[in-house]
Amino acid sequence: MMNADKQIPEEFMEMYSAAHNALKEDAGIQQVLAVMDANGKIHTAALHHITEGSHEEEESFLNHLEKLGVLSKIVQILCMWQGGTLDIPSNDFRENLRRKNSDYQEIRILLCGRDSDFVKQLGAISR
């Protein structure tokens, strides 16, 4: 799953490993969302039905983060598919996060590049 030729930015390594390990533990997971809060704590969600157009698991994850009091403190996001490809979270997830996090524009996300993975701010990604 991990391409040895690609470089993962150091600040995303722990999140990358958490997502990678979750996918190894359960073959039924289609996608893993991992977020890091301002205190450096990583929170993950295993999405089993995202390819079927269901966003209930994403909404549940956001509600969980809100109950923990960290939704407005997210600083990084990683979204990994079962095959290890990095992607942006769904439009629904990003829109709900944007409404609930005033610093949405500044949240950093790890994306998959040809030779190396790169970091972009969510605010720079069009809907």
N, C-alpha and C positions, 0 to 999 in steps of 0.2 A: 504494500500500500504506500509506504513512504518511499519516494524517489530519492535515492542517495545523491543524484546529480543536482538536485534542487536544494536551495538554501532557504530554510524557514527563518524569518527574523526572530531573534532571541526573545523578544518580548511576547511572542506568540507560541513559543515552544511548549509551555505547560498546557495551554489550551489545546494545541494541536494534538499532544499526547493524550489528553483526556478524551477528546473526540475519537481519536484513533482507537483507543482502548475500549470505549463504549461500543463501537462498531464491531470489534472483534468478539465481544462478549455476547452479542445478540444479532444473529443473522437476519432477524426480522426488522431491524432498524433500517429505515430508508435514508434518514438524514439525522445528523446531530447538530444542534445549536449549542454553542458554548459562548458565554459572556463573562467578562471580567469586570468586577466593580472597582470603584476607586480605592478600595482597601486591598486590592490584589486577589480577592477571593474569586474562584471560578465556579460558575453555576452552569449545569448542562441540562439539556432536554433531548430525549430520544424520540424522534418522530417516526411513527410506524405507518402513517396513512397519508403522508404529504403528497405522494404522487397521484393519489385519488382525488385531490382537490380539497381535502379536509384540512381546515386550519384550527380545529378545536385544540389540538395539542400545543400549537403555538400560543393560542390565547390563554390556555391554562398555564403555560410557562410564564407568560407576561404577568398574569394574575399572581402567580407564586412569587415572582420577583418583587411585585408591588407590595405584597403582604410582608415580605422580608425587609422592606424599606430600601431596596437597592435599585429599583427600576430607574429612578432618576439619577443614579450614580454609575451607570454603565459607561465604561470607557473603551472597551474593545469587544468585538464580536467575531466569531468564526463559525462558518456554516460548512459542514462537510457531508458529502454524499457517501453512500455505502461503498463505492469504489475508491474513495479517498480524494475525489475531486473537490476543490474548494469552490464556493459559489456565494452569491449574495442571498440572504434570506428572502422569502416570498414578499411580494408587494404588500399583502395584508399585514405581515409581521412588521415590516418597516413602517407602514402607515400608522399602525397602532403604537409602535414605539415612539414615532415622531410626535404623536399627540400627547404621550405621557412623559416624555423626557425633553426638557427644554434645551438640553445640550446635544440633542440628536445630531446636529450638523457636525459636531466635533468627534463623534464616536469613530474609532478606527476599526477597519475590517480588513482581514487577511484574504486576499484573492489569489487565484492561480494564474501564474504567468507561464510563458513557454519555457524559459530557462531558470527562472526563480519566482518565488511567490512574492507578492508585493502588498504594501499596505496603502489603503486609500481611506479617506474620510467619507462616512455615509452621506453627508451633505453634498458630496461631489458626484453621487450616483443618481442618475435620473430615474424617475418612476417608470 
